[in-house]
């Protein structure tokens, strides 16, 4: 959790997303100066189904934290897992590492509806992962207030 929650800053401006296999993908890198650590973040969203997205925080080839949108139906229209019917997040556990699942975190961390789309997921992800200065590169991921002072 320390690696997920520690304060991180952008190393450089994220590159524009690219299209790969009907998905829009983006990667960028962050540093945590206190830990002298570098993290990779990925964002992937289906161009056919925008509610099918994934954001992940990687450290040293370990997928520490991932936020997903709605995904996972089978060809018959059933969900492969019940949690796939909702936006949700996963956290890597020691058990995952022991079982060689370093890129498949199993702990379902959130089914509370803290986000419903990619923009909301970005805000949730950036806050959960201690990412500072995200507003500069991702202005769509900002807290929206119903009580604007304009």
C-alpha positions as CSV (number, residue, x, y, z in Angstrom):
1,X,0.0,0.0,0.0
2,X,2.9,2.3,0.6
3,X,4.0,2.0,-3.0
4,X,0.4,2.7,-4.2
5,X,-0.3,5.7,-1.9
6,X,3.1,7.4,-1.9
7,X,3.3,10.8,-3.5
8,X,4.2,10.6,-7.2
9,X,5.0,13.2,-9.8
10,X,5.2,13.2,-13.6
11,X,8.7,12.6,-15.0
12,X,7.6,14.1,-18.4
13,X,4.5,15.1,-20.3
14,X,2.5,12.0,-21.2
15,X,2.5,11.1,-24.9
16,X,-0.7,11.2,-26.9
17,X,-2.7,7.9,-26.9
18,X,-2.2,5.5,-29.8
19,X,-4.7,3.0,-31.3
20,X,-3.8,-0.7,-30.9
21,X,-6.3,-3.5,-31.8
22,X,-9.4,-1.3,-31.4
23,X,-8.2,0.1,-28.1
24,X,-6.8,3.6,-27.4
25,X,-3.7,3.1,-25.2
26,X,-1.4,5.5,-23.3
27,X,1.6,5.1,-21.0
28,X,3.4,7.5,-18.9
29,X,6.0,7.5,-16.1
30,X,6.0,8.9,-12.6
31,X,8.6,9.2,-9.9
32,X,8.4,9.0,-6.2
33,X,11.4,11.0,-5.0
34,X,11.1,9.9,-1.4
35,X,11.4,6.2,-2.4
36,X,13.7,6.8,-5.4
37,X,11.2,4.8,-7.4
38,X,9.8,5.0,-10.9
39,X,6.3,3.8,-11.8
40,X,4.6,3.2,-15.1
41,X,0.9,4.0,-15.6
42,X,-1.2,2.7,-18.4
43,X,-4.6,3.7,-19.7
44,X,-6.5,1.6,-22.1
45,X,-10.1,2.1,-23.4
46,X,-12.0,0.2,-26.0
47,X,-13.0,2.2,-29.0
48,X,-16.1,0.0,-29.5
49,X,-17.2,0.0,-25.8
50,X,-15.9,3.1,-24.0
51,X,-17.2,1.7,-20.7
52,X,-14.6,-1.0,-21.0
53,X,-11.4,0.7,-19.7
54,X,-8.5,-0.1,-17.5
55,X,-5.9,2.1,-15.7
56,X,-3.0,0.5,-14.0
57,X,0.0,1.4,-11.7
58,X,3.1,-0.7,-12.4
59,X,6.2,-0.9,-10.4
60,X,9.1,-3.1,-11.4
61,X,6.9,-5.3,-13.6
62,X,4.3,-5.7,-10.8
63,X,0.8,-4.4,-11.4
64,X,0.1,-2.9,-8.0
65,X,-3.3,-1.3,-8.6
66,X,-5.8,-1.4,-11.4
67,X,-9.2,0.4,-12.0
68,X,-11.5,-1.2,-14.5
69,X,-14.8,-0.3,-16.1
70,X,-17.6,-2.6,-17.1
71,X,-16.1,-5.6,-18.9
72,X,-16.0,-9.4,-19.1
73,X,-19.1,-10.7,-20.9
74,X,-18.9,-14.0,-22.6
75,X,-20.2,-14.7,-26.1
76,X,-23.6,-15.7,-24.6
77,X,-23.9,-12.4,-22.8
78,X,-23.2,-13.6,-19.3
79,X,-20.5,-12.1,-17.1
80,X,-17.4,-14.2,-16.6
81,X,-17.3,-12.9,-13.0
82,X,-20.0,-11.0,-11.1
83,X,-17.7,-8.0,-10.4
84,X,-17.1,-7.4,-14.1
85,X,-20.7,-6.0,-14.3
86,X,-19.5,-3.0,-12.4
87,X,-16.6,-0.5,-12.4
88,X,-14.1,-1.9,-9.9
89,X,-10.5,-1.9,-8.8
90,X,-8.0,-4.5,-7.9
91,X,-5.0,-4.5,-5.5
92,X,-2.0,-6.9,-5.8
93,X,-1.6,-9.1,-2.8
94,X,1.3,-11.1,-1.4
95,X,-0.7,-14.3,-2.3
96,X,-0.8,-13.0,-6.0
97,X,3.0,-12.6,-6.0
98,X,3.5,-16.1,-4.4
99,X,1.3,-17.6,-7.1
100,X,3.0,-15.9,-10.0
101,X,0.1,-13.4,-10.6
102,X,2.3,-10.3,-10.6
103,X,0.2,-8.7,-13.4
104,X,-3.2,-10.1,-12.2
105,X,-4.1,-8.5,-8.9
106,X,-7.0,-10.4,-7.4
107,X,-8.2,-8.4,-4.4
108,X,-11.3,-6.5,-5.4
109,X,-10.9,-3.2,-3.7
110,X,-13.9,-1.2,-4.8
111,X,-17.4,-1.9,-6.0
112,X,-18.8,1.2,-4.3
113,X,-19.5,3.2,-7.5
114,X,-16.8,5.9,-6.9
115,X,-16.6,6.2,-10.6
116,X,-18.8,5.2,-13.6
117,X,-16.8,6.3,-16.6
118,X,-13.2,6.8,-17.6
119,X,-13.0,10.5,-16.5
120,X,-14.3,9.6,-13.0
121,X,-11.9,6.6,-12.9
122,X,-9.0,8.8,-13.7
123,X,-9.8,11.1,-10.8
124,X,-10.3,8.2,-8.5
125,X,-7.1,6.5,-9.7
126,X,-4.9,9.6,-9.5
127,X,-6.1,10.3,-6.0
128,X,-5.7,6.7,-4.8
129,X,-2.2,6.5,-6.3
130,X,-0.9,9.8,-4.8
131,X,-0.3,11.4,-8.2
132,X,0.2,15.1,-8.0
133,X,-0.1,17.6,-10.8
134,X,-2.4,15.4,-12.9
135,X,-4.7,18.3,-13.7
136,X,-2.0,19.7,-16.0
137,X,-2.1,16.7,-18.3
138,X,-5.6,15.3,-17.6
139,X,-8.0,18.3,-17.1
140,X,-11.0,16.0,-17.6
141,X,-10.1,14.3,-14.4
142,X,-11.1,17.0,-11.9
143,X,-13.5,17.1,-9.1
144,X,-16.8,18.6,-10.3
145,X,-18.6,20.7,-7.7
146,X,-22.3,21.2,-7.8
147,X,-21.7,24.5,-5.9
148,X,-19.4,26.4,-8.2
149,X,-18.3,29.9,-7.0
150,X,-18.4,31.8,-10.3
